């Protein structure tokens, strides 16, 4: 996601500086090479050694130190950067940059860089609401600086209000999106994810092992690449992806209604949810008590959401998923044709490294012209980008 990218992480003097440690960890995990610049005040909250240990690079503190014998520190760092990220950013820092004041290493470097700049403010809620601060932030926004807005919550000073720095995972996600290619800009992508639950009684339900990880990865990747994303999700233990409109449902009927009410907006539909094929004909109003005899539950078919989309698509690219235990290509091929899909992503859930609730997957991608691609084992995040790349190829060919 950020492999090989050089990120300059600026840390200013606020209590939220401790969150920058986790942000650094997330950036490096995403593949970035991170160089940290700390203001003098920031070192009162977190020791430079912490950032140096996690980044593997020296922490930069002094304006007049040379990085090497011939490299002027602030110019060298400014030139190296693919992204300049400041978190936390105090009102003092934002005010100085907005008014052209460069009196330390961080402000001097940020004034010298041509890299995109992302700022995560953190301050007392009254400071945030102050019209002078708001004017300074607007100045920077109008000059092309990007912001990850603070959130409302309990502040370290005891006040409660807007000014709390956004969580590191959200800031990292915004950083990744800022550097991602925007080849889905202007597109609306509808994604379904996770299982459905069909209740037998108030305690029990029929469901499956889907974790939703693949669908959520696709939703994240599409948003990073500029799309408006609508995610219709069954019950999962995952946070809604940053910047994605998430619609929570439980049953197949609820998922069908949510999808069909929004599908007309979408130019791309990725149906990765594992929808229960059947539901109980009758739901018991109270818990069914165990007895000595056998229990029979009559089931009826759920609506076939994917087939309904495939038959009514109007120029949209529709992608399905097939999780199989045998005859993978034959079964996926039949589903591709029967449901009028543009492509289908198939995986054998018994194959090591593939299947439910894993962070990796092994898939075969089948197309209407008979082609089959086997990208091999990869993380679900990387596979999500791979799938989007193939969708864009289909779109480009359909428009020729």
N, C-alpha and C positions, 0 to 999 in steps of 0.2 A: 504493500500500500504506500509506504514512504521509503521503500528500499533505495538506498544511495542518496536520498535527499538530505541536504544540510539545513538544519533548523537552528536558528539562533533563538534561545529561550531567555528572555529578559525577566528577571525577578526583582520586584520593587518591595519596599518596606511596609508590608501589611501582615496581619496575623494569618491571612490566607496563604502566605508563602509556604507553609507546610504542605499545602495541596500541590504546589509546583513539583514537589518530589515525586508524587504519584504520576503527575502529568509527564514528567521526564521519563519515568519507567514505561508509560504507555507509548510515548513517541519512539523510544528505542526498540520496544517490542514490535512496533509497526515497521521497523527497518531504518529509521532516520539516524543520521549522525548529528548529535546534538552538542552545541557549544553554549554554555551558560554564561550570561553576564548578570552580575548582581550589583545592585546599588549598595552603598555603605549601610543604609538603614536595613536592607534585606538581611545582611549578615547578623543583625541583632536577633533575628527570628530563627534562621536556619544556618548552620555552619557550612561554609563553602565546601568542606571536605565531603559532605553528604552528596552534593551534586557532582563533584569530581569523581567520586567512587562509582556512582551509577552511570555517569555519561562516559567515563573512560577518557575524558579530556580535561585539561586544566580549566579552572573557573576564572573568568576574567573580571577584574575588579577596578584596576587603575587606568585612567585615561592615558597617561603618558608612558606606559610600559610598551616596549616593542614585543610583538609575538615572536619574531626572530630578529636577527641582527638588522635586517633591511625592511621588515614589514611593520608599518604603522598600525597599531592595534585596531582602532575603530574602522579604518579604511579596509584592512584585510578582512575583518569579520563581515563588514557590510557587503564586500564584493563576493564573498563565499556563499552567502545565504541564498537558499531557494525559498525560504520562508522565515519571516521574523515574527515571533510570537512573544507577547508580553503577558505574563500571568503570575501573580496578580498585578494589575495596573492601578496605582493609586491616583487620586484626584490631582495630586501634586505633579506626578509624571505626565498625566494627560494634559494638564494645563501648560506645562513647559513645552511639550512638543507642539501643541496647538498654536502656541505663540512664538515658535521658532527659537526657543531657548535650548542651547546644547551646552551644558556645563558639567557633564560627567560622561563616563564611557557609554552608558546605555543610551542617553539622549543623543549624544554625538553620533553613535553608530546608526541609530534608527533614522537620523536625518540624512545619513550618507548612503543608505541602502536603496536599491531599486527593486528589491524583492517585495512581494506582497506582505502586508503587515496585518496581523490579527491581534486584537487587544481584548483581554478579559478583565474588565474593571472589578474592583472590590473596595468598598468603602462604607462608611456610616450612611444610613438611609437619608438623613438630612443633607449630608454633603452631596449625595447622588441627585437629590431633588433641587439642589441649589441652582438657580438659573445661570450663574456663571459657569458652573461645571457643565450644565447641559449645552450651553453655547460652545464650550470648548470641545465637547464630544461631537457636536454637529459639525464644527469646523473640520475635524479629522475625517468624519464620515464623508463630507463633501469633497475632501481631497483624496478619497479612495481607500482610506483605512477601513478595515473590517472589524466588527465588534461581535463578541459573544456576550450577550446581555446578562447582567447579574440576575439573580433570582430573589424572591421574597422569602424571608425566614428570620430566625433568631440570629442576631449579630453578636460578635464577641464583646462589643461594648455594652450589651444589655438591651439595646433597642431591638425592635422587630419591624422589618420593612424591607424594601428593595435595596440591594447593595451587596448581598452575599455572592461571592464568586461562584460561577457555574461549576458543576462537578467536572473533575479532570477528564472523565470519559467523554463528556459532551464537547469539551474544548478540543480534545484530540480528534474527535470525529469532525469538527468544524475545520481543523487544520488539514485533515486528509482531503476533505471536500474541496478546500480552496486550491489544492494542488492537482486535483483530479481533472482529467479531460472532460469537457462539458458537452459531450456528444449526444446527450439526451435532453439538452435544453429545449424547452417548449413541448416536450412529450409528457403525457400522463400515463403512468404505469400502474396497473391494478395487479396486486399480488395477493394470493391466498396462502395461508401457512397454518401449520399445526393440525391437531386432530379435531374431531367433533365428539361430543358426548351425547348419547341417547339414553335418557333416564329410564330405568326399570321401575324404580320407586324413589322416594326421597333420599335414599342412602346409596343405591347402586346404579351403575350405568354401563352401557356398552361403548367401548372406545378402542384405541390402538396406541402403539408406542411412539407415535410421532412427537418429536420435541419442538418442531417449528424452526430449528436452526437454519435449515436451507432456505426457507422462504424469507426469514428475517435477514439473512445475508444478501439475498437478491434485492430486497427492499432497500437495505443500506446502500448497496452498490449503485442502484438506480438513482437514489437521491444524491449521492456523491457526484454522480455524473450529470446532474442538472435537472433531473425529471421531477415533476410533481408525482408523489407516490401515495397511493391509497393501499393500505395493508389491511386485509380482512383476516383476522386471526382467531383461531379456536383457542381453547384454554392451554396456555403454556406458561412456563416459569421464566420468561424473558422480558426484559424492559423494552418498551416501544422504541424503535430506532429514532435517533434525533432527526427532527425535521420531517417526519413521516406522519401522515394522517392515519391513525390506527383505529379500526373499528373492531371491537371485541364481540364475539359471538360464542355460543355454546353448541347448538345443534346444527345439523345439516340444513334444516329448513331455514333457520336464522341466517346461516351463511349464504344460502341461495338468495334470500331476500336482500341481504346487504350487497351481494355481488351484482345482482341484476338491477338494483336501483342505481348503481354507479358505473356499470360496464360501458354505457354509451359514451362516457367521458374519455375512455381509455383508447389509446392507439396501440398499446401493448398490454396483453393479459398473460400473466404467469400463474398458472394454477398448480401450486405445489402442495396445497393442503391434502392431508390424508382424510378424506371425508368418509364417514361410516356409510356403507352401502345399504344397511338395513337399520330399522328402529323398531322398538316394541309397538305392537298395535295398540296396546293399552298400557298406560302408566298407572301403577298402583298409587293411591293417595296416601297410603301409610306404608311403613316398612313391612315387607313380606317376611313373615316369621318362618324359621326353619322347621321342617316337619320330617317325619320318617320316610315319606315317599319322595319320588322324583319330582322335579319342578320343570314344567314346560313353559316356554315363553314364545308366543306367536310373534313373528317379525313381518314387517312389510317394507317394501323398497323405499329408500329415500330418493329425492329428486336427483337426477344426474346433471349437476351444475355444469360440468365441462362440456357435455354434449349439447346442452342448451346454448352455451356461449358459442361453441363451434358452428352450430347451425344458423345462428343469427348474427355472426360477426359481419361487420360492414367495413372491410378494409383493414381491420385490426390484425396484428400478429398475435396468434393464440398458441401458447406453449403449455403442454401438459407434462405430468410426471407419472412414471410407472414404477412402483416398488414390487418386485416379483421374487418368487422363490424358485421358479423353474421356467424353462423355455423363455428366457428374458427377451430376446430379440423378436421371437414370433409373437409373444403376447403384447409387447410394446408396439409392434408394427400394426397389429389388429386395432389396438386402441387409437393409434395415430389416424388410421383410415376411418374407423367407425365414428369418431368424434370430430372429424374434419379439422384436425390440428395442422399447424404449420411445421411444428417440430415437437418431439417428445424426448424427455430426459429420463432414461431408464436406469435402474440399478438393481442388482441382486442383493437383497438385504442380508443374505447369508455370507457374502464375500467379506473377508477380513478387511477392515478399513472403510467399509461402506455401511449404509443402513441408518437406523434411527439413533438419535441421541449421541452421535459422534461429531467431532469437529472436522473430520475428513469425509470424503466421499469418493466413490469410483463409479463413473457413469458411462453409458453409451448414449450418444445423441443421434436420433433417427430423424431423417428428413423425408418429405413427400416424394422426392425424386429417387429415393432408395439409398441415398448415402448414409453411412454410419460412421460417426467419429468416436474415437476412444481416447480422451485426453489423459487417462491414467489417474492415479491417486493424487488428490490435492486437497487443500483446506477448502471448507465450504465458502469462505470469503473469496478465495481465488477462483473457485469454480463459478461463483456468482458473476464475477467479471467476465469469465470465459463465456458463460451463457449469454450475457448481454452483448458481448462482441458478436456472437452468432446471430442474435436477434437483429442487430443493426445491419448485418450483411443481408439477411432476408429482406429487411425493409428497403435497403438500397436496390436490391434486385427487383423487388415488386414495383418500384417507382420508375425503373428504366423503361 
